[in-house]
């Protein structure tokens, strides 16, 4: 009976390194990841809360064009390395970083929202603990215009 058992190849040291390399291969990502957000109504305005972890307010852009509000956040860790080395005292020369694994090289998020019916001139934005919060005040509803037509 033992002869009918399938034979398995004895793993070699190089097989372990192949698995190690596959562990660090990241799958292809889209150019922009969606921004996870919640929208609720409060005191005559909509409040949009969007998750943007690890971003500073300088890395976030909010644009409005044709009644579409677009939040874009872009970050590169190459900037972090420069900033950290600039903040350290000049005790040692700047040395290039030899990465074994680099998964945080850049992040980009983008999301668009229809803001028709929003008073875009009075939108308020704040960033706190990785949450971008936009207060979107509603436009005052237009009263129907009354037109009087004279009979001739």
N, C-alpha and C positions, 0 to 999 in steps of 0.2 A: 504494500500500500504506500509506503514512503516514496517509492520511485515515481508515483503519479502526481506528487505535489509539484506545483510550478516552482521553477528555480528563479531566484531573484539575484540580480547582479549585486555584488558586494560594493557598497559605495566607496569611492576613493576620496581623497582629500580635495581634489579639484571639483568634485560634484558639490561639495559644501560651499565652495567659493562661487559656483554658478548660482546657487540658491541665494547667496548673500547679495550678488549683483541684482538679481531679480527683485529682491526686497526693496532696493532703492530706486528702481525704475518707476517713475510716476506716470500714471495714465495721462493722455492728452486732455487738456482742460479747455473749455471755451474761452474766447478772448475776454468776455465779461461774465462774471457770476451775478445772479440776481441778488438784489438787496432784499433781505427778509424784513417785512414791515407789517405794522398794525395801523389801522385807521379807526378813530372813534370820534364821536361828536361831543363837544363840551362847550357850554356857554356861547352858543351862536357861532361856533367855529368848528372846523375839523382839526383834529390833531393827528399827525402822521409820525409814528415812531419807527425809525429804521435802524437795524443793527449794522454798525460799521466798526467792528472790533479792531483795535490796533491802529486806527487812523487818527491823524491830527486834523484840526480844522483847516490847516493850510492844504491838506491833501484832498479835501472835499470840495466839489464844485456843484452848485445848484443853479440851473439855468431854466428860463421859461421862454418858450417860443411857440406861437400859434396855440395858446391855451394848453400846452404840454409842459409840465414841470419834469425836468430830468435831473436825477441825482447821480453824479459820477464820482467815484473815489478810486484813486490810484496810488499805489505805494510800492517802493522798491527798497529791498533790504540793503542794496549797495550804498544807499544814502545813509543808512544806520551805521554802517561800518566807518564811513568817513566822519560822521558826527561824533562817534565814540572816540575815534583816534584824535580828533581835534580837541576834545574836552580833556584828554589825559595830558599830564605834564610831559614835556619833551625829554623824558628820561631815556627813551630808547627810540631808535629809528623806526619809521613806519615800515612794517613788513607785510608783504602780501599774505592774505589768508589762504591756507591750503585746506579746502573743504573736502571732507570725506563724503558728506551727504548735504545737499542744499535744497530744501523744499520751500523755503520762504523767500525766494528770489524776488517775486513780485506778486502783487494782488491787485485786481481791478474789479470793481463792482459798478453796476449801472442799473438804474430802474427809472421808468417814466410813468407819470400819472397825469390824467386829464384834470385840469384845474378850471374848466369852464364853470362859471358861477362863483369863482373865488376872487376876492379883492386882492389881487397880486401885489399891489403897492404896499400892503400892510402885513405881508407874511413875516413871521418871526421864526428864527432858527437858533437852536442851541445844541451843543454837543457835550454830553456828560456820560462818562463811564462806557464809551463805545456805542452809545445810543444817540442818534441824531433825532431831535424832536422839532418838527415844523408845526407851527400854529397857522392854520389857513382860514382866515376869517371869511365868512360868506358875504357875498355882495347883497346889498339890500334889494329885495325883489322890486322889479319895475312895475309900477302901476300901469294898467292899460291906459293908453292915451285915448282921450275922448275926442272924437271928431264930430263936429256938427255940420251937416250938409243942408244948405238952404235950397228950398224947392223953388224953381223958377216958374 
